Amino acid sequence: MVEDAVRAALLEDWGRAGDITAQATLGPDTRARAVIAARQPGVLAGLDLAATAFRFADPSISIETLLDDGARLAPGDIAMRIDGPARGVLSAERVALNFLGHLSGVASATARFADLVAHTAARIVCTRKTTPGLRAFEKYAVRCGGGANHRFGLDDAILIKDNHIAVAGGVRAAIEAARAFAGHLVKVEVEVDTLAQLEEALAARPDVVMLDNMAPDTLRKAVAIADGAVTLEASGGVNLETVAAIAETGVDLISVGWITHSAPVLDLGLDIEIG
């Protein structure tokens, strides 16, 4: 998956003729030494994709990783050293940094949320609100930042949402239909909007209940009603200002779409070492 993604990104960037700027300004035997360094604090993710970009550009490029994915970065920290033909180094620079900056941004955003709930038992989890084609990498970055993964796609768990409930004829009817369909290894989760729906869901014994857009006081009541019978996931209205209060209600999971669909890129740069 890494190779396929990097190959597609390089093809997109190089087009039909390759990096004509590097070809025009650099001789084929010119070499370059460079480092990739953090320009702001954050959490590192995506080293394999960055390294693969350089190796595809020129297999003779030497790559040394000085940190691991998941490392906390301070400005100036060096994540990677690159040494080899200058044309290859500079032709792969943008693709390498695009992957590294984006995934480190996801990891850094996840870490900000995870740090705010570290005093509780709640875990931050991602959603399917991901960049098309990059889901596996973004979910990996979430783990690098201290979060956990929700389902990867529509095929690995049943998640009954409000539209399913409306068509199926109610919370309990939807859960019972899902139970009859699912294999013994497939978990069933249902989304509820009210405490009455929660009680209806509990009677049908799902594995997980998503408590959608509930205020902290309502979440506390939901935790008391469930009394440990199911895993409870809070969703909706989650941001850096609200996440601690949500976690303190006693829910098990807090899903945050923002960490994958809106996380800002972490600023890392490639600097040529002279001399």
C-alpha angles and dihedrals in degrees: 000000000000092000094047093050094047093045091053092048093050092048089052091051100039098043117179101328106032125228101342092179092059091043091051098046105030130060118231091248096046112118132203136197117203144164132212108221137177117252095188136023119275146107123294123236135154104046094140092056093048093048091048091054091057093044092051090049091054125349090210093066111114115223127192120184112206098183136035129239107270093039117138109240131213122193109281096024111140115226101176143011120210127193127175147074107357095222091058095044094052095039091058097039100095097043091048092049093044091058094040096046095045097046093042087052090055091047092047093049090049091050091054090056094041092051091054093056098037091108090062135058092246120115127211113233133185129230138217090270092111139134109276109258095013102072098111091050094046091049089050088052090052089058090048088057094052099264131118133233128256116201116318096218146342092284105059102060139009114246112181109202133184095276092051089050093050093052096039094054103251146339098282094043091052094049093047091050090050092049091052091051103040126090119237093263096050116096122216122218126180131196119225131184101193140037089245090058089048091056090048090050094049090057088061093048106230119182095235134017120204111212103208123208096338122157117239093258090054091046090055090053089049091052090051093048094049091046093191096308094122139012110266122213122191116210137172130042092039117149138138091277097050105032097086093052090048092050092049091061089075101253116151101221137024116198117208120185092183094073091068106024100041109018110134118240114262110237111243123156141197113232125189114229111223122208 
